Amino acid sequence: MPLGYPFYLWLKNNPAAQWALGIGAAIMGFFLWLALHDRRVRKGANAKAVKKAEKTATKELAKLEEQADERIEKSREIADAVDDNVYSDGVSDDTGRFLFSD
């Protein structure tokens, strides 16, 4: 007699056990579907969040680059406007910061 055959015979002859096993299988199937569905929903939400973060990061990076370019241009203009024989006490505070800071 194969393994589990007595259980099969008991289940075959017991309608209440068949119903209980069927309901249990249906509940387990539902929870399996729910787990897989939740995974797909989370994956989609994460993809949207990543796309939004990349878009925000790109905008911020462009803004920072623009500010850096403006500062570089301003420092070049100040450096070009100053003679070669200038010392820190002969220029304004803003100019001195640009020219003599580290």
Phi and psi in radians as a Rosetta constraint file:
Dihedral C 1 N 2 CA 2 C 2 CIRCULARHARMONIC -1.189 0.35
Dihedral N 2 CA 2 C 2 N 3 CIRCULARHARMONIC 2.778 0.35
Dihedral C 2 N 3 CA 3 C 3 CIRCULARHARMONIC -1.133 0.35
Dihedral N 3 CA 3 C 3 N 4 CIRCULARHARMONIC 2.280 0.35
Dihedral C 3 N 4 CA 4 C 4 CIRCULARHARMONIC 1.530 0.35
Dihedral N 4 CA 4 C 4 N 5 CIRCULARHARMONIC -0.018 0.35
Dihedral C 4 N 5 CA 5 C 5 CIRCULARHARMONIC -1.139 0.35
Dihedral N 5 CA 5 C 5 N 6 CIRCULARHARMONIC -0.708 0.35
Dihedral C 5 N 6 CA 6 C 6 CIRCULARHARMONIC -1.072 0.35
Dihedral N 6 CA 6 C 6 N 7 CIRCULARHARMONIC -0.639 0.35
Dihedral C 6 N 7 CA 7 C 7 CIRCULARHARMONIC -1.132 0.35
Dihedral N 7 CA 7 C 7 N 8 CIRCULARHARMONIC -0.704 0.35
Dihedral C 7 N 8 CA 8 C 8 CIRCULARHARMONIC -1.079 0.35
Dihedral N 8 CA 8 C 8 N 9 CIRCULARHARMONIC -0.780 0.35
Dihedral C 8 N 9 CA 9 C 9 CIRCULARHARMONIC -1.108 0.35
Dihedral N 9 CA 9 C 9 N 10 CIRCULARHARMONIC -0.704 0.35
Dihedral C 9 N 10 CA 10 C 10 CIRCULARHARMONIC -1.109 0.35
Dihedral N 10 CA 10 C 10 N 11 CIRCULARHARMONIC -0.779 0.35
Dihedral C 10 N 11 CA 11 C 11 CIRCULARHARMONIC -1.157 0.35
Dihedral N 11 CA 11 C 11 N 12 CIRCULARHARMONIC -0.656 0.35
Dihedral C 11 N 12 CA 12 C 12 CIRCULARHARMONIC -1.107 0.35
Dihedral N 12 CA 12 C 12 N 13 CIRCULARHARMONIC -0.608 0.35
Dihedral C 12 N 13 CA 13 C 13 CIRCULARHARMONIC -1.692 0.35
Dihedral N 13 CA 13 C 13 N 14 CIRCULARHARMONIC 0.054 0.35
Dihedral C 13 N 14 CA 14 C 14 CIRCULARHARMONIC -2.155 0.35
Dihedral N 14 CA 14 C 14 N 15 CIRCULARHARMONIC 1.743 0.35
Dihedral C 14 N 15 CA 15 C 15 CIRCULARHARMONIC -1.122 0.35
Dihedral N 15 CA 15 C 15 N 16 CIRCULARHARMONIC -0.605 0.35
Dihedral C 15 N 16 CA 16 C 16 CIRCULARHARMONIC -1.118 0.35
Dihedral N 16 CA 16 C 16 N 17 CIRCULARHARMONIC -0.687 0.35
Dihedral C 16 N 17 CA 17 C 17 CIRCULARHARMONIC -1.183 0.35
Dihedral N 17 CA 17 C 17 N 18 CIRCULARHARMONIC -0.627 0.35
Dihedral C 17 N 18 CA 18 C 18 CIRCULARHARMONIC -1.105 0.35
Dihedral N 18 CA 18 C 18 N 19 CIRCULARHARMONIC -0.785 0.35
Dihedral C 18 N 19 CA 19 C 19 CIRCULARHARMONIC -1.080 0.35
Dihedral N 19 CA 19 C 19 N 20 CIRCULARHARMONIC -0.793 0.35
Dihedral C 19 N 20 CA 20 C 20 CIRCULARHARMONIC -1.072 0.35
Dihedral N 20 CA 20 C 20 N 21 CIRCULARHARMONIC -0.767 0.35
Dihedral C 20 N 21 CA 21 C 21 CIRCULARHARMONIC -1.155 0.35
Dihedral N 21 CA 21 C 21 N 22 CIRCULARHARMONIC -0.695 0.35
Dihedral C 21 N 22 CA 22 C 22 CIRCULARHARMONIC -1.121 0.35
Dihedral N 22 CA 22 C 22 N 23 CIRCULARHARMONIC -0.769 0.35
Dihedral C 22 N 23 CA 23 C 23 CIRCULARHARMONIC -1.137 0.35
Dihedral N 23 CA 23 C 23 N 24 CIRCULARHARMONIC -0.735 0.35
Dihedral C 23 N 24 CA 24 C 24 CIRCULARHARMONIC -1.067 0.35
Dihedral N 24 CA 24 C 24 N 25 CIRCULARHARMONIC -0.722 0.35
Dihedral C 24 N 25 CA 25 C 25 CIRCULARHARMONIC -1.146 0.35
Dihedral N 25 CA 25 C 25 N 26 CIRCULARHARMONIC -0.683 0.35
Dihedral C 25 N 26 CA 26 C 26 CIRCULARHARMONIC -1.135 0.35
Dihedral N 26 CA 26 C 26 N 27 CIRCULARHARMONIC -0.735 0.35
Dihedral C 26 N 27 CA 27 C 27 CIRCULARHARMONIC -1.138 0.35
Dihedral N 27 CA 27 C 27 N 28 CIRCULARHARMONIC -0.751 0.35
Dihedral C 27 N 28 CA 28 C 28 CIRCULARHARMONIC -1.126 0.35
Dihedral N 28 CA 28 C 28 N 29 CIRCULARHARMONIC -0.679 0.35
Dihedral C 28 N 29 CA 29 C 29 CIRCULARHARMONIC -1.083 0.35
Dihedral N 29 CA 29 C 29 N 30 CIRCULARHARMONIC -0.737 0.35
Dihedral C 29 N 30 CA 30 C 30 CIRCULARHARMONIC -1.074 0.35
Dihedral N 30 CA 30 C 30 N 31 CIRCULARHARMONIC -0.788 0.35
Dihedral C 30 N 31 CA 31 C 31 CIRCULARHARMONIC -1.168 0.35
Dihedral N 31 CA 31 C 31 N 32 CIRCULARHARMONIC -0.581 0.35
Dihedral C 31 N 32 CA 32 C 32 CIRCULARHARMONIC -1.133 0.35
Dihedral N 32 CA 32 C 32 N 33 CIRCULARHARMONIC -0.818 0.35
Dihedral C 32 N 33 CA 33 C 33 CIRCULARHARMONIC -1.052 0.35
Dihedral N 33 CA 33 C 33 N 34 CIRCULARHARMONIC -0.734 0.35
Dihedral C 33 N 34 CA 34 C 34 CIRCULARHARMONIC -1.095 0.35
Dihedral N 34 CA 34 C 34 N 35 CIRCULARHARMONIC -0.729 0.35
Dihedral C 34 N 35 CA 35 C 35 CIRCULARHARMONIC -1.111 0.35
Dihedral N 35 CA 35 C 35 N 36 CIRCULARHARMONIC -0.771 0.35
Dihedral C 35 N 36 CA 36 C 36 CIRCULARHARMONIC -1.176 0.35
Dihedral N 36 CA 36 C 36 N 37 CIRCULARHARMONIC -0.690 0.35
Dihedral C 36 N 37 CA 37 C 37 CIRCULARHARMONIC -1.119 0.35
Dihedral N 37 CA 37 C 37 N 38 CIRCULARHARMONIC -0.779 0.35
Dihedral C 37 N 38 CA 38 C 38 CIRCULARHARMONIC -1.072 0.35
Dihedral N 38 CA 38 C 38 N 39 CIRCULARHARMONIC -0.660 0.35
Dihedral C 38 N 39 CA 39 C 39 CIRCULARHARMONIC -1.088 0.35
Dihedral N 39 CA 39 C 39 N 40 CIRCULARHARMONIC -0.769 0.35
Dihedral C 39 N 40 CA 40 C 40 CIRCULARHARMONIC -1.121 0.35
Dihedral N 40 CA 40 C 40 N 41 CIRCULARHARMONIC -0.712 0.35
Dihedral C 40 N 41 CA 41 C 41 CIRCULARHARMONIC -1.131 0.35
Dihedral N 41 CA 41 C 41 N 42 CIRCULARHARMONIC -0.786 0.35
Dihedral C 41 N 42 CA 42 C 42 CIRCULARHARMONIC -1.095 0.35
Dihedral N 42 CA 42 C 42 N 43 CIRCULARHARMONIC -0.706 0.35
Dihedral C 42 N 43 CA 43 C 43 CIRCULARHARMONIC -1.085 0.35
Dihedral N 43 CA 43 C 43 N 44 CIRCULARHARMONIC -0.745 0.35
Dihedral C 43 N 44 CA 44 C 44 CIRCULARHARMONIC -1.138 0.35
Dihedral N 44 CA 44 C 44 N 45 CIRCULARHARMONIC -0.723 0.35
Dihedral C 44 N 45 CA 45 C 45 CIRCULARHARMONIC -1.142 0.35
Dihedral N 45 CA 45 C 45 N 46 CIRCULARHARMONIC -0.700 0.35
Dihedral C 45 N 46 CA 46 C 46 CIRCULARHARMONIC -1.141 0.35
Dihedral N 46 CA 46 C 46 N 47 CIRCULARHARMONIC -0.675 0.35
Dihedral C 46 N 47 CA 47 C 47 CIRCULARHARMONIC -1.107 0.35
Dihedral N 47 CA 47 C 47 N 48 CIRCULARHARMONIC -0.735 0.35
Dihedral C 47 N 48 CA 48 C 48 CIRCULARHARMONIC -1.111 0.35
Dihedral N 48 CA 48 C 48 N 49 CIRCULARHARMONIC -0.732 0.35
Dihedral C 48 N 49 CA 49 C 49 CIRCULARHARMONIC -1.127 0.35
Dihedral N 49 CA 49 C 49 N 50 CIRCULARHARMONIC -0.709 0.35
Dihedral C 49 N 50 CA 50 C 50 CIRCULARHARMONIC -1.135 0.35
Dihedral N 50 CA 50 C 50 N 51 CIRCULARHARMONIC -0.747 0.35
Dihedral C 50 N 51 CA 51 C 51 CIRCULARHARMONIC -1.092 0.35
Dihedral N 51 CA 51 C 51 N 52 CIRCULARHARMONIC -0.727 0.35
Dihedral C 51 N 52 CA 52 C 52 CIRCULARHARMONIC -1.144 0.35
Dihedral N 52 CA 52 C 52 N 53 CIRCULARHARMONIC -0.716 0.35
Dihedral C 52 N 53 CA 53 C 53 CIRCULARHARMONIC -1.133 0.35
Dihedral N 53 CA 53 C 53 N 54 CIRCULARHARMONIC -0.702 0.35
Dihedral C 53 N 54 CA 54 C 54 CIRCULARHARMONIC -1.114 0.35
Dihedral N 54 CA 54 C 54 N 55 CIRCULARHARMONIC -0.725 0.35
Dihedral C 54 N 55 CA 55 C 55 CIRCULARHARMONIC -1.103 0.35
Dihedral N 55 CA 55 C 55 N 56 CIRCULARHARMONIC -0.776 0.35
Dihedral C 55 N 56 CA 56 C 56 CIRCULARHARMONIC -1.123 0.35
Dihedral N 56 CA 56 C 56 N 57 CIRCULARHARMONIC -0.747 0.35
Dihedral C 56 N 57 CA 57 C 57 CIRCULARHARMONIC -1.107 0.35
Dihedral N 57 CA 57 C 57 N 58 CIRCULARHARMONIC -0.688 0.35
Dihedral C 57 N 58 CA 58 C 58 CIRCULARHARMONIC -1.123 0.35
Dihedral N 58 CA 58 C 58 N 59 CIRCULARHARMONIC -0.755 0.35
Dihedral C 58 N 59 CA 59 C 59 CIRCULARHARMONIC -1.091 0.35
Dihedral N 59 CA 59 C 59 N 60 CIRCULARHARMONIC -0.791 0.35
Dihedral C 59 N 60 CA 60 C 60 CIRCULARHARMONIC -1.130 0.35
Dihedral N 60 CA 60 C 60 N 61 CIRCULARHARMONIC -0.698 0.35
Dihedral C 60 N 61 CA 61 C 61 CIRCULARHARMONIC -1.114 0.35
Dihedral N 61 CA 61 C 61 N 62 CIRCULARHARMONIC -0.733 0.35
Dihedral C 61 N 62 CA 62 C 62 CIRCULARHARMONIC -1.089 0.35
Dihedral N 62 CA 62 C 62 N 63 CIRCULARHARMONIC -0.715 0.35
Dihedral C 62 N 63 CA 63 C 63 CIRCULARHARMONIC -1.117 0.35
Dihedral N 63 CA 63 C 63 N 64 CIRCULARHARMONIC -0.768 0.35
Dihedral C 63 N 64 CA 64 C 64 CIRCULARHARMONIC -1.134 0.35
Dihedral N 64 CA 64 C 64 N 65 CIRCULARHARMONIC -0.684 0.35
Dihedral C 64 N 65 CA 65 C 65 CIRCULARHARMONIC -1.117 0.35
Dihedral N 65 CA 65 C 65 N 66 CIRCULARHARMONIC -0.702 0.35
Dihedral C 65 N 66 CA 66 C 66 CIRCULARHARMONIC -1.111 0.35
Dihedral N 66 CA 66 C 66 N 67 CIRCULARHARMONIC -0.762 0.35
Dihedral C 66 N 67 CA 67 C 67 CIRCULARHARMONIC -1.111 0.35
Dihedral N 67 CA 67 C 67 N 68 CIRCULARHARMONIC -0.698 0.35
Dihedral C 67 N 68 CA 68 C 68 CIRCULARHARMONIC -1.142 0.35
Dihedral N 68 CA 68 C 68 N 69 CIRCULARHARMONIC -0.719 0.35
Dihedral C 68 N 69 CA 69 C 69 CIRCULARHARMONIC -1.097 0.35
Dihedral N 69 CA 69 C 69 N 70 CIRCULARHARMONIC -0.696 0.35
Dihedral C 69 N 70 CA 70 C 70 CIRCULARHARMONIC -1.103 0.35
Dihedral N 70 CA 70 C 70 N 71 CIRCULARHARMONIC -0.752 0.35
Dihedral C 70 N 71 CA 71 C 71 CIRCULARHARMONIC -1.135 0.35
Dihedral N 71 CA 71 C 71 N 72 CIRCULARHARMONIC -0.721 0.35
Dihedral C 71 N 72 CA 72 C 72 CIRCULARHARMONIC -1.100 0.35
Dihedral N 72 CA 72 C 72 N 73 CIRCULARHARMONIC -0.786 0.35
Dihedral C 72 N 73 CA 73 C 73 CIRCULARHARMONIC -1.083 0.35
Dihedral N 73 CA 73 C 73 N 74 CIRCULARHARMONIC -0.732 0.35
Dihedral C 73 N 74 CA 74 C 74 CIRCULARHARMONIC -1.109 0.35
Dihedral N 74 CA 74 C 74 N 75 CIRCULARHARMONIC -0.722 0.35
Dihedral C 74 N 75 CA 75 C 75 CIRCULARHARMONIC -1.187 0.35
Dihedral N 75 CA 75 C 75 N 76 CIRCULARHARMONIC -0.617 0.35
Dihedral C 75 N 76 CA 76 C 76 CIRCULARHARMONIC -1.158 0.35
Dihedral N 76 CA 76 C 76 N 77 CIRCULARHARMONIC -0.725 0.35
Dihedral C 76 N 77 CA 77 C 77 CIRCULARHARMONIC -1.085 0.35
Dihedral N 77 CA 77 C 77 N 78 CIRCULARHARMONIC -0.741 0.35
Dihedral C 77 N 78 CA 78 C 78 CIRCULARHARMONIC -1.154 0.35
Dihedral N 78 CA 78 C 78 N 79 CIRCULARHARMONIC -0.744 0.35
Dihedral C 78 N 79 CA 79 C 79 CIRCULARHARMONIC -1.133 0.35
Dihedral N 79 CA 79 C 79 N 80 CIRCULARHARMONIC -0.643 0.35
Dihedral C 79 N 80 CA 80 C 80 CIRCULARHARMONIC -1.255 0.35
Dihedral N 80 CA 80 C 80 N 81 CIRCULARHARMONIC -0.486 0.35
Dihedral C 80 N 81 CA 81 C 81 CIRCULARHARMONIC -1.397 0.35
Dihedral N 81 CA 81 C 81 N 82 CIRCULARHARMONIC -0.147 0.35
Dihedral C 81 N 82 CA 82 C 82 CIRCULARHARMONIC -1.779 0.35
Dihedral N 82 CA 82 C 82 N 83 CIRCULARHARMONIC 2.465 0.35
Dihedral C 82 N 83 CA 83 C 83 CIRCULARHARMONIC -1.212 0.35
Dihedral N 83 CA 83 C 83 N 84 CIRCULARHARMONIC 2.926 0.35
Dihedral C 83 N 84 CA 84 C 84 CIRCULARHARMONIC -1.306 0.35
Dihedral N 84 CA 84 C 84 N 85 CIRCULARHARMONIC -0.397 0.35
Dihedral C 84 N 85 CA 85 C 85 CIRCULARHARMONIC -1.746 0.35
Dihedral N 85 CA 85 C 85 N 86 CIRCULARHARMONIC 0.863 0.35
Dihedral C 85 N 86 CA 86 C 86 CIRCULARHARMONIC -1.910 0.35
Dihedral N 86 CA 86 C 86 N 87 CIRCULARHARMONIC 2.400 0.35
Dihedral C 86 N 87 CA 87 C 87 CIRCULARHARMONIC -2.004 0.35
Dihedral N 87 CA 87 C 87 N 88 CIRCULARHARMONIC 2.897 0.35
Dihedral C 87 N 88 CA 88 C 88 CIRCULARHARMONIC -1.104 0.35
Dihedral N 88 CA 88 C 88 N 89 CIRCULARHARMONIC -0.467 0.35
Dihedral C 88 N 89 CA 89 C 89 CIRCULARHARMONIC -1.445 0.35
Dihedral N 89 CA 89 C 89 N 90 CIRCULARHARMONIC -0.147 0.35
Dihedral C 89 N 90 CA 90 C 90 CIRCULARHARMONIC -1.732 0.35
Dihedral N 90 CA 90 C 90 N 91 CIRCULARHARMONIC 0.098 0.35
Dihedral C 90 N 91 CA 91 C 91 CIRCULARHARMONIC -2.183 0.35
Dihedral N 91 CA 91 C 91 N 92 CIRCULARHARMONIC 2.889 0.35
Dihedral C 91 N 92 CA 92 C 92 CIRCULARHARMONIC -1.214 0.35
Dihedral N 92 CA 92 C 92 N 93 CIRCULARHARMONIC 2.922 0.35
Dihedral C 92 N 93 CA 93 C 93 CIRCULARHARMONIC -1.092 0.35
Dihedral N 93 CA 93 C 93 N 94 CIRCULARHARMONIC -0.762 0.35
Dihedral C 93 N 94 CA 94 C 94 CIRCULARHARMONIC -1.092 0.35
Dihedral N 94 CA 94 C 94 N 95 CIRCULARHARMONIC -0.788 0.35
Dihedral C 94 N 95 CA 95 C 95 CIRCULARHARMONIC -1.139 0.35
Dihedral N 95 CA 95 C 95 N 96 CIRCULARHARMONIC -0.747 0.35
Dihedral C 95 N 96 CA 96 C 96 CIRCULARHARMONIC -1.080 0.35
Dihedral N 96 CA 96 C 96 N 97 CIRCULARHARMONIC -0.683 0.35
Dihedral C 96 N 97 CA 97 C 97 CIRCULARHARMONIC -1.095 0.35
Dihedral N 97 CA 97 C 97 N 98 CIRCULARHARMONIC -0.741 0.35
Dihedral C 97 N 98 CA 98 C 98 CIRCULARHARMONIC -1.193 0.35
Dihedral N 98 CA 98 C 98 N 99 CIRCULARHARMONIC -0.692 0.35
Dihedral C 98 N 99 CA 99 C 99 CIRCULARHARMONIC -1.438 0.35
Dihedral N 99 CA 99 C 99 N 100 CIRCULARHARMONIC -0.637 0.35
Dihedral C 99 N 100 CA 100 C 100 CIRCULARHARMONIC -1.981 0.35
Dihedral N 100 CA 100 C 100 N 101 CIRCULARHARMONIC 0.146 0.35
Dihedral C 100 N 101 CA 101 C 101 CIRCULARHARMONIC -1.516 0.35
Dihedral N 101 CA 101 C 101 N 102 CIRCULARHARMONIC 2.855 0.35
